Amino acid sequence: MTLKVAKLTKYGPLAAATRQRFDQYDTVLADLDCKTVAWPLLEDAYLKRLYAGEGHDRGYLARRYADRLRQLVRHQEIDLLWVQYELFPFLPGLMERAVRLAGVPVVYDFDDAIFHNYDLNRRTAVRAMLGRKLHGAIGASDCVFAGNEYLAAYARPHCRDVQIVPTVLDAAVYKPISPPTAAADSASVIGWIGTPSTWSEYMVPMQSMLAAAAHRRRARILAVGAAKDAQADPAFELRPWREEAEVSDIQEMDIGIMPLTDTPWARGKCGYKLIQYMACGLPVIASPVGVNAEIVEHGVNGFLASNEAEWREALDALLTDSNLRARMGAAGRKKVEDQYSLQVWGPRVAQMLRDVAVTHSKKRRGE
């Protein structure tokens, strides 16, 4: 029997989290007799306006909130709701329980510490009114898909069935370049991929150290996704992020890096850029914050670096030893294939969704 699943995402496919946590599963789910339908709260055109700095359109938001409520009431023979983050951002937690209006089981999915939008908000009123907002969203769910243990620990007091589902990728798309196109004597490339906000928070403080390492070892640094007006040392090449070039950009790199500061927000991250690097056969260097310490096996597929001295040591080791890079890169690729690939997690997610639907059906029948 076909399982019909509605994906209630915050944004459409333009948003990376929508593509990574939901849309990339569509083909696998279809092959396993699970049909999906997309119900994004905010459309791509609106997200483009936000990226352009045009601000929020309150009239549009009100209409989209009303549309979402109607979808829940008129659920069009949907068997299961797969909800990302929250139904109604910045509305009281009681509104999240509207998900039960559909009368079907609910899977709640999150891969970021979005609850800190509320409980760590700089406004006292937001903390007071919405600090526990997501308790309602999680409590109204039959199952939670949490991207890492930090998120799972937040969810467990509010839902009996919490599963850790990492953010994964298609290992047939993200893969090492073969044969290598770079000349043997060309400069090694230290690579980073991210967003303007993560560039400002995590990469800007690292610029001097990274530039010094690059100059010392005659390497260069490729940073994909920094802000358009970002300033950097001449050792850096700043390149805009483009979805169609994401894989090829990473394949140009020789080492992938993920610096973080140890904050509540960072602990909620799911290490996706590390998985991207490793899938493309790169050794990695990362701050040992949150899930990074699980993805990176120190000395096996990369290095964990807690301070500037450790970062310099790790960079020097990889920049001066191509065999070490190759060995760690191969280990990282194997780990992604085994633990962080769509090929492994696609069938698992399909089965988990189906199990939730079956369990809900049995409860309704009193079995």
Summary of the structure (lengths in Angstrom):
residues: 367
radius of gyration: 21.6
end to end distance: 19.9
largest distance: 69.8
contacts: 1206
relative contact order: 0.12
helix: 47%
strand: 16%
